[in-house]
Amino acid sequence: MLVLRKSSLRGNANLGWLKSQHTFSFGEYYDPEQMGFSKLRVINQDTVEPSKGFGTHGHRDMEIISYVLKGNIAHKDSQGNIKTLPAGEFQLMSAGSGIRHSEFNNSDKEPLEFLQIWIEPSVKGQTPSYQQKDFGQSEGLTQVISPDGLNGTLQVKQDMHLHQLILNKGQQTDLTSLLPNQYVQLVSGRLNVNGVEMSPGDGLKITDEAKLVFSSVGEDVLKALVFELP
């Protein structure tokens, strides 16, 4: 079964320095039909004004993924990490027993746009950790996050996998998953998944599909995130 969630149906927040689109219920946006999917709890598409950002605040027992679409994040946390995260890179922060951090737009001229993603962990109270990596721009599916951290992937504390999908015009690839649920978040281009067409910002909930076929059906380079979930 495939259930399309159009970009236009997402919740919206506008704080002046921050504009955010919420796939699932978050902050003041509440929809009892959109409380997450499997262990995927949050997908926010955030646009942050130059030199603005999220001041120091805390999290615990959540796997927090950031994927920069445009610009550069300046990151600091209570584990002593002081990092910058440019467009195209993935950051995975395991909040565990508790971590405090700040995230700011590292530019004083250009806006920052990124996806903030929360995954519920399988075990609570573990030691916090931080990981970051650029996985390149190879065509097809590139695994970036896994529960075991094999093959250079970032290691998440949950039985899930995350893939980066990049296709050029007319290209196609497929995925056979051993997990029962998948979720696709389209970043750019136009994508057809098993007959369902997606536009940028759309999300697709998938259950009980033995094989997924991804086809680029637009003129622009297609970029998407593909989650395999328990």
N, C-alpha and C positions, 0 to 999 in steps of 0.2 A: 504494500500500500504506500502511495506517495501523496503527501499533503503539502501543497504549495502555500507559503506565507509571503504575500506580496510586500515589497518594500514600503509601499504607501500605507500599509496597515500597522506598521510599527508605531510604538509610542514615541512621543517627542518631548524633549526638555530643552529650554532655552534660558541659560543663566547669564547671557551677555557674553562672557568670556568663554563659555562652553555651550555648544549645541550638540545634542545627543539623540540618537535614534535607538530605541530599545526593542529588540526582537521579543524578549520575554519581560514579564513584570519586574520592574526595578524602580526604586525611589518612589516618586509620587504616581508613577504609571502602574496601574493594577488591572489585570485582566485574568480572571480565574481560569480561563481557557488557555492562557499562555504563561504557565508557571515554570517552564523549562521543558526539556526533552531528555528522557533517560537521566544520565548524570550531568548533562549539559544544563547549566542553570542561567547563565548570562551571556548574551552577545550584544554589546553596545558598540555602535559606530559613533565615535567621539570626534568632534572638531574643536580644537583649542586655539584660541587667539594667541598671537605672538607674545612670548615672555610670560604667559599665564599658565596655570595648571592646578593640579591637585596638591594642596599642602599636606604636611605629614599627618598620616592617619593610619589606623591599625586594621589588620585582618587576622583571622585565624581559621584553621581547618578548611582551606579552600585552595585549589590549584588555579592560579591566575595567569592566563596567557595574554600577552600583548603582541599584536602584529601591526607594524606601522605601514600605512598606505602612502602617506605623503609627509615629509618633514623628518623630525628627529626628536626623540624623547630624552630628557635629562632625568636620570633615575638615581635616587639615594635611598638606602634602607638601613635599618637598625642592625643588620649583619655586617655593616661596614662596606657594602658594595656602592661604588660611585661609578655609574656607567652611562654611556649614551647608546641609544637604540635607533639606528637609521632605518629608512624605508626599506622594506623587503626582509628585515630580520625578525626572528622570533625570540621572545622572552618568556621564560616560564619561572614564576615565583611560587614556591610551595610555602604557604603561610604557616602550616603546621600548628605548633603550640602558641604561635603569635609572632607577628612581625609588623613593624611600622615602616612606612615608606612614603616618598613623595615622587610625583611624576609631573614634569613641566615641559612646555614647548621650549626647545633649546634655541629657537630662532627669535630674534626681535623684529623680524620683518614678515615672515611667511607663516601661515596657519599650519597646524599639525593635525593630521587625520590618522586615526588608528582604530583597530578593533580591540576591545577589551572583552575577554572571554573567561568565564568562571566554570570550573569543573569540580564537582563534589568528590572529595577523596574517599578511598576505600577504608582508610585507617585514619583516626584522628589523633591529635596530640603529638605528632612526630616533629623532629627537629626541622626548623625552617631551612630552605635552600634557595639558591638563585642560579639560573642557567640562561644562556643567551647564545644564539648561533645564526649565521647566514647560511642558508641551504642552496644558494644560487638560484638560477632562473632556467633550469633544465625543462624541456618540454615533457609533458606527461605528468604522472603522479610521482611525487617525491615525499617519502615518509619523513616527518619532522619530529613527531612525538610518539613515544611508545611506553608501555609499562616496564620494559626491561632495559631501555636505553641502548639497545644493540644497534650496530651499524652507524654509530655516531649520532643517533637521535637523542633528543632531550627526554629525560626520564620523568614520567608523571606517576603520581601515587593513585592510580586508578587503572582498571582494565579497559583502556581505550587507546585508540590510535588517531593521529591527525596527519593528513596528507595535504601538501600544496599541489594544486592542479593548475597547469599552464598549458594552453593549447592555442595554436595559430589557426587561421581561417581554414576550415574544412577538415581539421584534424579530429581524431577520435581515439579514445582509450577506454579500458574497462577495469572494473574492480570486482573481485569475488571475495566477500567478507565472511569470516567465521563468527562474527558477532551479529546479534539479531537486529540492531538498529544502526542507522546511518543518518547523518545530517549534512547538508550541503549549504554553504553560505557563499553566494556569488559576489565577487568583488568587482569584476569588470568583464565586458564582453557579453555575449549571449550564449546560453548553454542549454542543451537538450539532454535530459536524464531520463532514460526509459520512456520517452514520448512526452515528457513534461518540459515545457520551455520556460527558462528563467531569464530575468533581466537583472542588472546590477542592483544589489541590496536585497534581493529576494532570498528566502530560505526555503529549504525543502526537507520535511520530515519523512523518513523512509523506514518502513518495517516490513519484514518477511519478503524481501526481494533477494533471490539467490545471487543475482549478478546485476551490477550497475554498468550501463554503457553511457559514457560521457561524450557528447559531440558538440563541437564549436559550430554555431549556426549564424554567427555575425561576422562583421568585417574586422573588428578590433581584436587584439590579443585578449584571450580569455584567462582570467585568474579567479580561482575559487579555493575555499577551504573545505576539505572532506573529512568528516569525523566518523569513525567507527566506534560504536558505543554499546555497553552491555544492556 
